[in-house]
């Protein structure tokens, strides 16, 4: 029988062997680093247009998204000139992009049609999907700019928040559909049509992708239906507070530290301004003071933000 000393020796030998392998791997990477850098530079030069355009689109998105969120936050102090500039900037960027690559007809992907590119090339597929996803974001951000430009006497800030939420959810839902025909054509693989095995494998992969997308759509549909219900019902978080109740709370809102504006009494008996508590429930579900659960959901995207998620598949 083997004693405990033998087990200890085996364990030490195994540990020493693992360390040696890691050391060898590190040495190999260290020696190969110059060659890896050369390869990376070569690949970067081959795809310099796509990389530069991707950085430009991401920068444009981050700038426009931050500007819209800031203008929504400013409310009555919102700059109409800034909103108009962001709208023109997004429109011009999108039109310039499509004009530059007009021979590829990339705009066809917006309505599920086929652009004039090689669908058997993986990088071409990523190119189409990435460009279309960013343009759709720009399109719906432009709609948000239109809402920002609507005067407050025609549409209240609270109503605008619900529109931002609905637009963003619809944008994400629509964006999840856009890549389907592109990836389906790629997975089928037209170059392998002469080979029955390749054709069968392509069809199988395409069907598997389609099934996975259907499963994800049910989750998206459930979220979208919930948002649509919230948009239509406009749920209230409490009742209007009386003057006596406001005076008992010193007529000061705990959120904005100013006098109550349209005071709302929550079920936990705390009072806040209607606009203040509405903004609070955009990110939280509980009372700011006692943490009693007031809302059964969080009203995401009412601040005008757009998701940074890139819908590749």
QUIGIBEL-V91218 format. One line per field, one symbol per residue. ss: DSSP state (a for helix, b for strand, c for the rest). psi: psi as a letter, one per 20 degrees, with the letter a starting at -180 (. if undefined). burial: b if it has 24 or more other ideal C-beta (glycine too) atoms within 12 Angstrom, else e. A space follows every 50 residues. Layout:
# QUIGIBEL-V91218
ss: ???
psi: ???
burial: ???
This chain:
# QUIGIBEL-V91218
ss: cccaaaaaaaaaaaaaaaaaaaaaaaaaaaaaaaaaaaaaaaaaaacaaa aaaaaaaaaaaaaaaaaaaaaaaaaaaccaaaaaaaaaaaaaaaaaaaaa caaacaaaaaaccccccccccaaaaaaaaaaaaaaaaaaaaaaaaaaaac ccccccaaaaaaaaaaaaaaaaaaaaaaaaaaaaaaaacaaacccaaaaa aaaaaaaaaaaaaaaaaaaaaaaaaaaaaaaaacccccbbccaaaaaacc cbccccccbcccbbbcccccbbbaaaaaaacccccbccccccbccccccc ccccccccccccc
psi: qprhhghgggghggghggggghgggggghghighhggggggghghhkhgg gghggggggggggggggggghghhdijpohggghggghgggggghhghgg khhilhihhhkjrormroiioghhghggggghgghhghghhhhhhghhip qhihprhghhghggggggghghghhhhgighghghghhnhijhhohgggg gggghghgghghhgghhhgghgghhghhgghhhmqqibrpqrhghghhjj kppigikrqpompporijjqprqghghghgihirirphgikpogqjrpmq jijjqppipong.
burial: eeeeeeeeeeeeeeeeeeeeeeeeeeeeeeeeeeeeeeeeeeeeeeeeee eebbeebeebbeebbebbbebbbebeebeeebbeebbebbbebbeebbee beeeebbebbeeeebebebeeeebbbbbbbbbbbbbbbbbbbbbbbbbbe eeeeeebbebbbbbbbbbbbbbbbbbbbbbbbbbbbbbbeeeeeeeeeee ebeeebeebeeebeeeeeebeebbebbeebbeeeeebbeebeeeebeebe eebebeeeebbbbbbbeeebbbbbbbbbbbbbeeeebbeeeeebbeeebb bbbbbbbeebbeb
